[in-house]
Amino acid sequence: MQLFPCPFCGPREESEFHHGGEAGNLRPDGAEVTAERWAGYLHMRDNPKGATREIWVHMTCGEFFAMSRDSVNHKVSGSSVLGEAEHGR
Amino acid sequence: MTRHYSALSLFKEGIAGQTGWVKAWRSPDPKPRYDAIIIGGGGHGLATAYYLAENHGVTNVALLEKGWIGGGNTGRNTTVVRSNYFYPESAAIYGLAHSLYKTLSKDLNYNVMFSARGILTLAHSEAAMETAARSVNAIQVNGIDCELFSVEDVCRVVPIYNFSPDARFPVYGGTWQPSGGTARHDAVAWGYARAASRLGVDIIQNCEITDFIIEGGRCRGVVTSRGAIRAERTGMAVAGHSSVLAAKAGFRLPVNSYALQACVSEPVKPIIDTVVISPDTGVYVSQSDKGELVIGGALDRIPSYGQRGNLPVLEGVVAGMLEMFPIFGQLKMMRQWAGIVDVVPDSSPIIGESPLPGLFLNCGWGTGGFKAIPAGGTLLAHLLATGQHHDISRPFDLDRFARGRLIDEAAGSGIAH
C-alpha cells in the first residue's frame, strides 16, 4: 500500500484518495466558446509519462489538493493546497 | 524447408529431425522509405500489417516495435473474446472482430486456439436482472447471440459458484453469450506476424520512435532509434502510449493511461469451462488450457505508465474471487502483472485520421483491446490503404468528442473501460 501526503492530514493510504484530473485544466470562460475548446477542456488530456501534477481529493477529510508525482515509478515529490495556478484566478 | 504448418509437416519434420523449420518471421533492417509505416507491434499493429497486405495488396510496409512483438498488452491480457455490446456501432466493430477470430487459425495457418466456450455475466440483484434483460434485448437486436440466464442456468454452467444462502454476492441470473470465449494471446501476435512477414511486410523490433517527420503540415515518416524512415501514410496502434506519441506529433488525445492487472494461479485440473464475469465483485475468471485460472479485475485507480499495478486492486480482486469461488481458497497464485491501457471517456475506441494529416490512429480500446484485434487491424488497414473511413470505423473518429456524438459503452454495457 502506497502512502500519499494529504497537506491537511499527513501521509495516508492510497485507497483514501481519488484522482481528480490534471492540474491546470481550466474551465473555459465566457459565452463564445467553440465546440473544440469545450472538447479540449472536457476530454483532451496531456496524460504525461513521467513527471505529473494532478488534482487529488482526500476522501476522508474531503479536501482537494495538488500532488506532484511520477506516473512511471509512482514516486510522490510533494503535495500542496490549491493555489492560483489551479484556480485560474 | 518447411513453411506451412500442418499435421503432415509436423510428421515429416519429426522424421527429418526437426531440421527444416524456417523462422516464423524475417527480421530485416529498415529501408529508408515504405508505402506505409505501422507503429506498434502488438496485436492491432500486426493485424493492420497483415490486412494491408492481404486485403489491399500493400506489401511495402514497415512495422516498427520499440521492444519485442506481443510484449505489451497483447501478452498481458486475459484472452477473452466477446461481442455482447449495447450500441449498434459497437456490435458492428466487435462483431467483425469476433467473426474474424472464428476463422483466424485457418486464415493465418497458425493455431490461435480460439475456443468458443461461452461467457457468463452474472446478475447479483433483482435490479441487475432487469438491466440484464434490457441488455440481452439490445444485444439480440444488434444481431449478436445472447441469452438471459436464470439461477438454474447459472448453476448448470458454473456449479462451483458460491450459491450458499449467506453469500455476499448471491446470483439472480445473468447474461450468456454462447459464442464468446478465449484465444491464445501470444499466438494471435505470432500468427499475424508470420502471415504478414510472408506477404512481404518488414517487422522491425527494438526500433523506438523518437519523432515524426512533419513537412508541409503532413506526417511524412518517423525518426527512430534505427534511423529515419519515410512513408506518406503512418498508422499508430500503441495503446497506453498513444498520448506520448501524440505529444511528439503536436496534438492531444482524450486518453488517460491506467494500469490494468491480471494474475494466474498454479495449474489445476479442469474445473471451470467458461468465462465468468461478476460486475459487482469486479472480477472475472477463466481457465487456460494449461489449467491455470486466469483472473482479472478492474483498473487501478491511479493514472500510471508503470507495468506493475498497485496492491489495493489486487487485494480486492483476490477477495472478490474468493467470494465467488470459496473452493479456490487453497490455490497458490503464480504470476501477477499489469498492462498500460488507454482509457477514453466513452469507453469506445478511436479510429481515424489524427489532427496531423497522414497519421492515422487506432487507440482507446481501454481494457478490451484483445477481443478487437482483427477489427482494429482491418479498419486501420482500410484507412492506410484508402485514406477513407470504413463504414464500421466512421462513428469512432476522433471528431466525436467535439461533436458530442459519444458511444458510451461504460453506460451501455456497464463495462469499466
Interface residues (C-beta under 8 A of the other chain):
Chain A: M1 Q2 E13 E14 S15 H18 H19 A35 E36 W38 A39 G40 L42 H43 M44 R45 D46 N47 P48 K49 G50 T52 E54 S71 V72 N73 H74
Chain B: H241 S243 V244 A247 R252 L253 P254 V255 N256 S257 R301 I302 P303 S304 Y305 G306 N310 L311 P312 P345 F401 A402 R403 G404
